[in-house]
């Protein structure tokens, strides 16, 4: 530790006072290497006190790595360069060091314990205690004060598992505020939130700014960055490219994209001329019960169809039942089947397991790639072939040459950035992990590919590539079902869009009819008139 650093890593004046600096943070020439990879190369960044400072860049650019350096996840000595916080040179050897200085990071994967209460989570590791004994009255009282500060109307004793992800994000911020945060780092804070929860969180961040809390925000949602950020640092290929002042420089989304990818993107979606064939997949009157709440239906008499070469979108607010419907169709992997029929190529299918669904040409790319889509302990090669091993099995033995060749072929065709197919999937960026998930399901040779939030948490450049993959699937005559919370994405890619609310299909619009206003109107409708009409039009 340097002489300038204090006991917990952050230096302070001897008299305990912290003078008001206009700059709260400077990171100078930060270089961080992993075996065979230079993740950061002489990255520098200056953050002004009391601002919202956004960090933008493609997946794998080094954004999260830089924040892990700042927060002590990667300790001093594991990187080169200097961190100056509140005018003092600092060396953080762990997260506790950075938190003691007033720097708190909220990761994209929330660090909350589902079985504990909100109050317990807020003060976990930072307990309100007297004489070594937790003061539960003080814990609940202070938790109530923090919940009021973040605008969360929940009781402190409510368990985390009983609140939605939007409220969990607010608990994380309350937890940060309990540590007297001066600099709050938010990594993709709205990635899993619906539009309403996202706006509430952005309003909260703006309110924290007005109260003197400095925020660093990583996000791929450029419209949110444009709305809330005062400054933007753009990182590309592990290097800091530029810092923009949003108002002074007149920054818009296109300007941010140009900095991120090094060129202008004339269109957010690749050119595509659909060649749509006959109906080959149809769902009729599909009804499914919630797995834990028998009197709740997650799919209600839902009917829809897909034609060959067609991209069919599904729009709905958070909790509308889109994911539940798709998983229940995919080998009944969610919920309890009540009634309904699946027809493919004129024949009724009885899909009682995921294996049945795969054997009949269905594939499902989950919205939760890290929990349900990938084994983070495995490598690219084994992951790519994992959903249909019998394609490369001879007797009971996997043909390792074929395994390698298939994985390498998909790595090249999908342009997955990795040194080799032996690379662990946990080491890949979000966009490249998503490509591996796509490769896994493309390897099954599906006729129908269901994509649930396929671009969540992915930068604009990687999105463009995945859009191209989706369109190429349709061009091959396959059917694609696209579930997305981003209405511009659905409108830009889909040939038809169904809307769903409370487990029921409420309408269907052709591409020429679809705009955000009409979709939102149907997404908030409670009747299911659209369901029967959708089937009749087949």
N, C-alpha and C positions, 0 to 999 in steps of 0.2 A: 504494500500500500504506500502511496506517496505521502510525503510529509504534510502535504496540504489537506489530506483526507482525514476526516474525523474518525471516531471509534466505530461508527456504523457505516463508514464509507463515504459519507457526505461531509464536506468541510463546513464549518460555521465560524463566525467571528467569535473571538474570546468572550465578548460581553453578551453573547447570545442573540444579538440583534441581527436582522437580515435587512440590509438596505434595499430600497426599491430600485431594481434594475429594469430597464426597458426590455432587455433580453433576459429570459429566464433560463434558456438552454442553448448550448452550443455543442454540437458533435463535430469533431474535427478529424478528418482523414481516417475514418473508421474502416479497417480492413479485417475481414473475418474469413478464414479458410476452413473447409472440411476436407477430408481425404480426397484428393483429386479434383476438388472444386473450390474456386474462389467465389464465395457467396457475396462478399462486399469488397469493393476496391476503392479505397480513399474517398468514402462517402462523407460529405459534410452537410450539416443542416443547422439552421438558426431558427429558434422559435421565440416569438415575442410574448411577454407576459400578458395573460388575459385574452389570448386569441384562440380560435379554433384553427389548428394547423393540420391540413390533410396531407397524407402521403399516398400518392398514386403510382401505379406501375402494374405491368402485367404479372401474372402468376410466375413465381420464380425470380422476380426482379430483385428481391432482397428486403422487401418492406418489413415482414414479420421478423426476419433475422436482425435487422437494425433495432427494432423495438425490444427484442430479447437481449441484445447487448445493453441497451439503455436501462432495462429493468433488472439486470443482474442474473437473468436466466443463463446467459453466457457470461461467466464471471471475468473480472479484470485478470489479465494474463493470458486469456484465450483469444484475444483480439489485439490489434494494433490501433493506435489513435487515442484521442482524449475526449473525455466528457466533462463539460463545464456546466454546473447547475447553480443558479443564483450567484454567478460570479466566482465560484470556487471550483478547482479541479477535483473531480470525484472518481473514486474507484469502488464499484459495487461488486461484492463477491457473492451475493445471493439476493433473492427477492426481498428478504427482510432488510437488507442494507438500503435498497432503493426506497422501500416503503418508509423507513425511518426518515429519509430525506424529504418525503412527501410525493414520491412518484409511485403511482399505482397503475398496474396494467390489467385490463379485462380482456381475456383471450376470446377468440371466436367460439371455442368449445367451453361453455360456461363451467366454472369450477364450483358447483353447488352440490350438496349431498341431498338427494331426493327425500330420504326418510327423516331428515332433521327439519326443524321448524325454520321459518324465515329469520326469527331472532337468533337462533343458534347458528345459522349460516352467516349472518352478518358479523357476528363476533367470534367466529371460529378462529382460534389462534390469537385472538385479540380480546379475550374474555373480560367482562366486567366482574372483577373479583376483589374480595376483601379478605386478607389473611389467607390467601390460597383457596378460598371458597367462592364459587360463582354466586354473585348477587343477582338472583333471577328477577327480582322486582326492578332493579336498575336496568337490567338487560332489556326487559320488555318495554320499560318506559323510554329508554333511549332509542330502541328499535322503532317504536311508534313515532318518535320525533323524526327519525331518518326517513321512514316510509312516507310521512307527510311531506317531507322536503322533496322527495322524488315523485310525489303525486300517486302513490300506490295505496289504494284503499283496501288493505287486507289486514287481518289481525296478526300480530307478531307470532302467535302460536300455530298459524297455518303452515302445514307441511309444504315443502317445495314441490313435491310430486303432485300436489293438488292445484297448482296454478300453471297457467300457460307460459310459453317461452317468452312472450313479450313482458310479462310481469317478472319472470325470472331475471331478465336483463336489468330491470329496475332494481331488483334485490342486489345484483352485482354492483350497481352504482351506489346504492345505499351502503353497501359493504365498504366501498372505496371511500365514501365520505366519512365513514366512522374512523378512518385512519388519518384524518386531517390532510386530505389530499391537496397538493398544490398543482401537480401536473397529472392529468388523467389520460391514460392511453386506452383507446377503444379500437380493437381489431375486428373489423366487419361487424359492427354492433347491430345492424339491421338486416343481416343476411337472411335470417330465418323468420323475420317479422312481416306481418301483413302491412298494408299501406297505412292503416290507422295507427297501429302500434309504432310503426316507423316514424310517423310524423310526431307522435307524442314524445318519442325518444329524442328526436331532433330538437323539439321545443325545450326539452329538459336540458340538453347540452347547451342550447342558447342561453337558458336561464343561469346555468352554472358559469358561463362566460361572463355574464353581467355581474356575477358575485365574485369575480376575480379568479375563478378556477381556470387554468390553462388546459386545453384539450388537444391531444394529437389523435387524429382519426384516420384509420385505414379503411377504405371502402372502394368497391367496384361500382357502386351506384353513383354514376357521375352527376345525375340530376340532384342528388342529395348533397354531394360535394359542392356543386355550384350554389346551392341554396344556403348552406351554412358556413362554409369555410371562409376565413379571412385570408389565409395564405395556403399555397399548395407546393409541396416539394415533389418533383417527379423523379423516380428512380427507374433506370433501365439497365438490364444486364449487370446488376450489382454496382452501378455507378450513379451518383447524383447528377442529373442532367440540368435541372434548373429549378428555381423557386419563383413562383408567380404570386403577385398580390392581386387578389380576385377583383377588387373594385378598380384599383389603379391601372391594371393591365387589361381590363375588360375581358376577363376569362369566361369562355363558354365551353360546352362539352367537346366541341370539335377541336378547340385549342388544347384541351387536356389530352385528348386521344392522340393528337399529333406528337405531343411530347412523349407519351407512353410507348407508342409503336414506331416512332421515327418517321412517320409519313401520314398523309391524310387518308382517312377511310371515306371514300366517296359515298358508300352506302353501308349501313349497319348490317344488311342482309345480302348474301350472294344472289346474283341474278339466277332466276329459276323459272322455267316454263313447264308447268306440270303436265304430265300425260296420264290422265286418270282413267282407269278401267272400270270393270264391273265390281259390284259389291261382293266381297269374299268373306267378310267377318261381320257377324251381327250378334248383338246382345238383346234379348227380349225379356222385359218384365223382371229384371234382376232385383232381388230383395235379400238383404243380409242383415243379421243382428250384430250388435256390438259384442265383442267377445266377453266383456266383463259385466255389461249391463243389458240383460236379456230383453228388457222392454224398450230398448232404444234401437232404432233401425239406422244403420250407417249407409245403406243403399235402399231406396224406396222405389220399387217398380220401374227401374231405369231401363231405357231402351236406346240403343244407338247402333250405327253401322259404320264400317270403314270400307272404302273401295281401294282396289290395287293402285299404287302410285299416288295415294292421297295422304296428306298430312292433316290429321284431325286434332284440333285443339280442344282442351277442356279448361274453362275459366271458372273460378270460384274464389270466394274469400277464404281466409284461414279458417279451418274447421268445417268447411262446406261439405266435405266427404269425398273429395277428388281422389286422394291417396287411398282411402279405405275402399272405394269402388274398384280401383285398378288392382289393388292387392287381392281383393276377394275374387276377382276374375282370374288372377294368375295362380291357379292351382289352389284356390281357397286358402291362401296364406294369411288371410286376415278375416276375422268375424266368423259367424255361424250361418251357413247357407240356409235360406228359407225356401226360396223358389226362384224360377227363372231359367232361361235357356241360352246357351252359347252355340252359335252355328258358324261353322267354317267350311267354305267351299260346298255349301249345301247340306252338310252333315252335322248332326248334333254332337257336341263334344261333352264328355263327362270328365272334367279335370278335377281330380280329387287330391292332387299333390303338385308341387312345383315340378317334379320330374315329369308328370303327365303333361303339364303345360309346355315344357321344353320339347318333349317328344312330338307335340302337335304343332310346333312352329311358333310358339309365343316366347317373347323375351321381355323382361321388365327391369329397367334401370331405375333403382330406388332413389328417392330424394336424399336419403341419408347414406352417402357413399362410404363414410368412414366406419359406421356401425354395421350396416346391412349390406353394403356393396363390396367391401374389401376386407381381406384378412391382412391387417397392417404388419403382421409378422412374416408375410410371404413376399416373394419377389414377383417381378412383372411376368416372367415366363410361366410360372405355375398358376398365377392368377388368370392369365389369358385363357388357359385351357380348362379351368376348374369347373365351369358350368356344363361341360360335355366331354368328360374324359374318355368316353367310349370311342370317340372319333380317332383317338391316337393310342388306344389300348390294344395290345396283341395278347390275347389270353387274359392274364391278370397283370401284365407288365406294361407300363407306359413306355412308348417309343420316345426316348429322350431327344433323338434327332428331330423327329417331327414336332415335338413340343417346342424345341428351340426355333425351328424354321417358321412355324405358325406365329409364334410370339414376335419374332423378328420382322416378319412380313407385316403384321399389324402395327408394330412400332414405327415402321417406315411409312406405311400408308396413312396412318393417323398423325404422323409427325410428332410422336411423343418424345419429349426431350428427356433423355436418360443416356448415360454412358453405355449401357448394355441392358439386355433383358434379364440379367442377373441382379439388377439393382432392386433393392427393397422398395415396395410401393410407399412405405411410410416416409421415405426420403424425397418423394416427388412433390411438386407444387400441386395445388388444388386442381388446376386445369389439366395437368398431366395425369393426375390420379383419375380424373373423370374420363380421360381418353382410354386408360387401362380398363375401367369399368365397361366402357363402350366396346372395347376389343373383346372382353370376356363374353359379352352377349352376341356380338356379331359372329363370333366363333361358333355359336350354336346354330348358325344359318337360319335365323327366324324368318317367318313370313310376316309377322306382326311384331313391331318393336314399340313397347310402351315406355315412354321417357317421362319420368316424374322429376320436375325441376332440374333439367339436365345442365343448366348453366348457373345454378346457384353458387355464389362465392367465386365466380370465374371472371377474369378480366375481359375487356372488350376485344382484344386480339384473339384470345382463345375462344371466346364466344363465336366469333366470325368463322373460325375453323370448324367448330362443332355444328354450326348452322349448315356449313357445307356438307358435313357428314350426314346430317339428317336429310338434306335434300338429295344426296346421292343415293341414300337408301330408298327414297320414294322413286327416284329415277330408275331404279332396278326393278320396279314393279311391286315392291313391298309396301305394306301399310304402316303408317307411323301414327301413334297416339301421343300427343304432346300435352303434358300437364305443366302449366307455368303460372306463377303469380304475377309475372310481368306482362301486362296487357299489350304493350308495343311489340314484345317478342311473339306473342300469340298471333297478333294481327299481321306481323311481318312474315311469318312462316306458314301459317295454316291456310288450308283451302276451305275448311269449314270449322266453326267453333261452336261447341256445346257449352252451355252454362249450367252450373249446378249449385244448389243451395239446400242445406239441411238434408243432404243425402238424396235429393231428387233432382232430376234434370229438368230445368225450367225453360229451356229454349235452345234453338240452334240457328246460327247465322252463316250465310255464305260469306266468302272473303269480301265480296263487293259491298255487303251490307254492314260489315263489322267496323265499329269504331269504339273508342273507350266509353263513351256515354251510353251507347246502346247495350254494350256488354254489361256495364255496371248496373243498368236498370234490370236486366235479366238475372244478374248474379244476386240481387237482393229481393227477387220475386219469390213468393212462397208456394205458388201453385206449380204443378208439374204438367201443364198443358203441352209443353214442348216435347215431352217424352214420346207420346203416341204419334204426334205429328212427325217427329224425326224418323220413326220407324216406317210410317206410312209412305214417306217420300222416297224410301228405298225402292 
